[in-house]
Amino acid sequence: MTFRESEFPSLMTQLETILDKYPPAAVTWFVREMARIYRAIPVYPGLVGVCLWKAFEPCAADKPAPAKGSRVVVWPTRGRALAGQLSAWTTGAISVDVEESSGRTSRVKLSRSRIRLVERFRADTLEAFWPTLVFDKKTGTVKRRTS
């Protein structure tokens, strides 16, 4: 099998899509999740991609808010998307701690009327969407969910 026949080119296409669409911090989260999943299931790069398409999860306004500290991407009605940790979610506004390129963090507060979409980043995509591929390192058996 050649590289072109493998599932890796689709992962590269997926990565390009994320690079073009999301802020740098969110791209970093995505790449780390890609590497984490690939380490867990290295013989299935196609399944890595399937899980990763679910990494950014839209947050509906009528559903419970993501937990404080969750990684989120906020898409304002105008301007660039913001990626950071959720610091507050109220009916009127959302506050996000955004890491700047200098390494400093600034809190950005946006009124809900100025927000088009909020997406929560999931760092548990393999566990959430394909739990039968989560193996115990010591025994080699499938880990059972405890929920």
C-alpha positions as YAML, in Angstrom:
chain: A
units: angstrom
residues:
- id: 1
  name: MET
  ca: [0.00, 0.00, 0.00]
- id: 2
  name: THR
  ca: [1.36, 3.40, -0.93]
- id: 3
  name: PHE
  ca: [0.99, 6.52, 1.18]
- id: 4
  name: ARG
  ca: [-1.64, 7.82, -1.24]
- id: 5
  name: GLU
  ca: [-3.67, 4.64, -0.74]
- id: 6
  name: SER
  ca: [-3.54, 4.94, 3.04]
- id: 7
  name: GLU
  ca: [-5.85, 7.02, 5.19]
- id: 8
  name: PHE
  ca: [-3.16, 9.56, 6.09]
- id: 9
  name: PRO
  ca: [-3.89, 11.96, 3.20]
- id: 10
  name: SER
  ca: [-7.41, 12.46, 4.54]
- id: 11
  name: LEU
  ca: [-5.94, 13.37, 7.94]
- id: 12
  name: MET
  ca: [-3.77, 15.98, 6.23]
- id: 13
  name: THR
  ca: [-6.81, 17.38, 4.40]
- id: 14
  name: GLN
  ca: [-8.68, 17.52, 7.69]
- id: 15
  name: LEU
  ca: [-5.78, 19.33, 9.33]
- id: 16
  name: GLU
  ca: [-5.67, 21.87, 6.48]
- id: 17
  name: THR
  ca: [-9.39, 22.52, 6.96]
- id: 18
  name: ILE
  ca: [-8.87, 23.20, 10.67]
- id: 19
  name: LEU
  ca: [-5.85, 25.44, 9.96]
- id: 20
  name: ASP
  ca: [-7.91, 27.54, 7.56]
- id: 21
  name: LYS
  ca: [-10.97, 27.84, 9.79]
- id: 22
  name: TYR
  ca: [-9.92, 28.02, 13.45]
- id: 23
  name: PRO
  ca: [-7.76, 30.33, 15.61]
- id: 24
  name: PRO
  ca: [-4.21, 29.11, 16.41]
- id: 25
  name: ALA
  ca: [-5.04, 27.96, 19.96]
- id: 26
  name: ALA
  ca: [-7.86, 25.75, 18.68]
- id: 27
  name: VAL
  ca: [-5.55, 24.30, 16.01]
- id: 28
  name: THR
  ca: [-3.09, 23.38, 18.77]
- id: 29
  name: TRP
  ca: [-5.85, 21.61, 20.73]
- id: 30
  name: PHE
  ca: [-6.87, 19.74, 17.59]
- id: 31
  name: VAL
  ca: [-3.34, 18.59, 16.75]
- id: 32
  name: ARG
  ca: [-2.76, 17.39, 20.32]
- id: 33
  name: GLU
  ca: [-6.02, 15.44, 20.26]
- id: 34
  name: MET
  ca: [-5.04, 13.97, 16.88]
- id: 35
  name: ALA
  ca: [-1.72, 12.80, 18.31]
- id: 36
  name: ARG
  ca: [-3.36, 11.42, 21.47]
- id: 37
  name: ILE
  ca: [-5.89, 9.39, 19.50]
- id: 38
  name: TYR
  ca: [-3.28, 8.17, 17.02]
- id: 39
  name: ARG
  ca: [-1.09, 6.93, 19.91]
- id: 40
  name: ALA
  ca: [-4.10, 5.01, 21.21]
- id: 41
  name: ILE
  ca: [-5.06, 3.43, 17.86]
- id: 42
  name: PRO
  ca: [-2.08, 3.74, 15.48]
- id: 43
  name: VAL
  ca: [-3.31, 1.14, 13.02]
- id: 44
  name: TYR
  ca: [-6.54, 3.05, 12.37]
- id: 45
  name: PRO
  ca: [-5.72, 6.54, 11.02]
- id: 46
  name: GLY
  ca: [-9.13, 6.70, 9.34]
- id: 47
  name: LEU
  ca: [-10.85, 6.27, 12.69]
- id: 48
  name: VAL
  ca: [-8.68, 9.05, 14.11]
- id: 49
  name: GLY
  ca: [-10.19, 11.32, 11.47]
- id: 50
  name: VAL
  ca: [-13.73, 10.14, 12.16]
- id: 51
  name: CYS
  ca: [-13.35, 10.96, 15.85]
- id: 52
  name: LEU
  ca: [-11.71, 14.32, 15.16]
- id: 53
  name: TRP
  ca: [-14.61, 15.59, 13.06]
- id: 54
  name: LYS
  ca: [-16.54, 15.54, 16.34]
- id: 55
  name: ALA
  ca: [-13.93, 17.45, 18.36]
- id: 56
  name: PHE
  ca: [-15.66, 20.82, 17.97]
- id: 57
  name: GLU
  ca: [-19.18, 20.54, 19.36]
- id: 58
  name: PRO
  ca: [-21.70, 23.38, 18.92]
- id: 59
  name: CYS
  ca: [-23.20, 24.63, 22.18]
- id: 60
  name: ALA
  ca: [-26.92, 25.29, 21.88]
- id: 61
  name: ALA
  ca: [-28.21, 28.30, 23.79]
- id: 62
  name: ASP
  ca: [-31.12, 26.27, 25.21]
- id: 63
  name: LYS
  ca: [-28.84, 23.50, 26.57]
- id: 64
  name: PRO
  ca: [-26.75, 23.59, 29.76]
- id: 65
  name: ALA
  ca: [-23.60, 25.67, 29.41]
- id: 66
  name: PRO
  ca: [-20.22, 23.98, 29.10]
- id: 67
  name: ALA
  ca: [-18.36, 23.70, 32.39]
- id: 68
  name: LYS
  ca: [-16.25, 26.65, 33.49]
- id: 69
  name: GLY
  ca: [-12.71, 26.08, 32.20]
- id: 70
  name: SER
  ca: [-13.89, 24.22, 29.09]
- id: 71
  name: ARG
  ca: [-12.02, 25.01, 25.91]
- id: 72
  name: VAL
  ca: [-14.31, 26.93, 23.59]
- id: 73
  name: VAL
  ca: [-14.24, 28.74, 20.28]
- id: 74
  name: VAL
  ca: [-16.51, 31.78, 20.12]
- id: 75
  name: TRP
  ca: [-17.61, 32.95, 16.67]
- id: 76
  name: PRO
  ca: [-18.77, 36.57, 16.89]
- id: 77
  name: THR
  ca: [-21.19, 38.01, 14.36]
- id: 78
  name: ARG
  ca: [-18.30, 40.23, 13.19]
- id: 79
  name: GLY
  ca: [-14.57, 39.78, 13.44]
- id: 80
  name: ARG
  ca: [-12.35, 36.80, 14.11]
- id: 81
  name: ALA
  ca: [-13.15, 33.78, 16.21]
- id: 82
  name: LEU
  ca: [-11.74, 33.61, 19.75]
- id: 83
  name: ALA
  ca: [-10.35, 30.44, 21.31]
- id: 84
  name: GLY
  ca: [-9.80, 30.04, 25.02]
- id: 85
  name: GLN
  ca: [-11.11, 28.78, 28.32]
- id: 86
  name: LEU
  ca: [-14.66, 29.56, 29.31]
- id: 87
  name: SER
  ca: [-14.69, 31.77, 32.39]
- id: 88
  name: ALA
  ca: [-18.41, 32.68, 32.51]
- id: 89
  name: TRP
  ca: [-21.59, 31.79, 30.64]
- id: 90
  name: THR
  ca: [-24.75, 33.74, 31.42]
- id: 91
  name: THR
  ca: [-27.95, 34.39, 29.53]
- id: 92
  name: GLY
  ca: [-26.61, 37.80, 28.52]
- id: 93
  name: ALA
  ca: [-22.89, 37.26, 27.91]
- id: 94
  name: ILE
  ca: [-20.00, 34.85, 27.58]
- id: 95
  name: SER
  ca: [-16.51, 35.49, 28.98]
- id: 96
  name: VAL
  ca: [-13.49, 33.65, 27.63]
- id: 97
  name: ASP
  ca: [-9.87, 33.74, 28.81]
- id: 98
  name: VAL
  ca: [-7.96, 34.05, 25.54]
- id: 99
  name: GLU
  ca: [-4.24, 33.34, 25.43]
- id: 100
  name: GLU
  ca: [-2.40, 35.92, 23.36]
- id: 101
  name: SER
  ca: [0.69, 35.25, 21.26]
- id: 102
  name: SER
  ca: [2.81, 36.85, 24.00]
- id: 103
  name: GLY
  ca: [1.70, 34.12, 26.41]
- id: 104
  name: ARG
  ca: [-0.46, 36.49, 28.43]
- id: 105
  name: THR
  ca: [-4.12, 35.79, 28.98]
- id: 106
  name: SER
  ca: [-6.85, 38.35, 28.58]
- id: 107
  name: ARG
  ca: [-10.51, 37.97, 29.46]
- id: 108
  name: VAL
  ca: [-12.87, 38.82, 26.64]
- id: 109
  name: LYS
  ca: [-16.55, 39.35, 27.36]
- id: 110
  name: LEU
  ca: [-19.07, 39.28, 24.51]
- id: 111
  name: SER
  ca: [-22.79, 39.87, 24.74]
- id: 112
  name: ARG
  ca: [-24.87, 36.97, 23.44]
- id: 113
  name: SER
  ca: [-26.35, 39.23, 20.75]
- id: 114
  name: ARG
  ca: [-22.84, 39.62, 19.26]
- id: 115
  name: ILE
  ca: [-22.18, 35.86, 19.14]
- id: 116
  name: ARG
  ca: [-23.06, 33.72, 16.14]
- id: 117
  name: LEU
  ca: [-21.83, 30.37, 17.49]
- id: 118
  name: VAL
  ca: [-19.97, 28.83, 20.42]
- id: 119
  name: GLU
  ca: [-18.21, 25.49, 20.02]
- id: 120
  name: ARG
  ca: [-16.82, 23.40, 22.87]
- id: 121
  name: PHE
  ca: [-13.64, 21.49, 22.14]
- id: 122
  name: ARG
  ca: [-13.79, 17.87, 23.23]
- id: 123
  name: ALA
  ca: [-10.55, 16.27, 24.39]
- id: 124
  name: ASP
  ca: [-12.28, 12.89, 24.80]
- id: 125
  name: THR
  ca: [-13.43, 12.18, 21.28]
- id: 126
  name: LEU
  ca: [-12.18, 8.59, 21.11]
- id: 127
  name: GLU
  ca: [-13.66, 7.73, 24.50]
- id: 128
  name: ALA
  ca: [-16.98, 9.41, 23.70]
- id: 129
  name: PHE
  ca: [-17.52, 8.21, 20.15]
- id: 130
  name: TRP
  ca: [-15.62, 4.92, 19.88]
- id: 131
  name: PRO
  ca: [-15.26, 3.52, 23.43]
- id: 132
  name: THR
  ca: [-14.63, -0.02, 22.15]
- id: 133
  name: LEU
  ca: [-11.25, 1.19, 20.90]
- id: 134
  name: VAL
  ca: [-10.08, 2.42, 24.31]
- id: 135
  name: PHE
  ca: [-7.83, -0.28, 25.69]
- id: 136
  name: ASP
  ca: [-6.29, -0.77, 29.10]
- id: 137
  name: LYS
  ca: [-2.50, -0.55, 28.63]
- id: 138
  name: LYS
  ca: [-1.77, -3.27, 31.21]
- id: 139
  name: THR
  ca: [-4.33, -5.91, 30.22]
- id: 140
  name: GLY
  ca: [-4.95, -5.07, 26.57]
- id: 141
  name: THR
  ca: [-8.69, -5.34, 27.13]
- id: 142
  name: VAL
  ca: [-11.33, -2.74, 26.36]
- id: 143
  name: LYS
  ca: [-11.74, -0.24, 29.18]
- id: 144
  name: ARG
  ca: [-15.24, -0.15, 30.54]
- id: 145
  name: ARG
  ca: [-16.92, 3.19, 31.06]
- id: 146
  name: THR
  ca: [-17.79, 4.05, 34.61]
- id: 147
  name: SER
  ca: [-20.75, 6.38, 34.25]
...
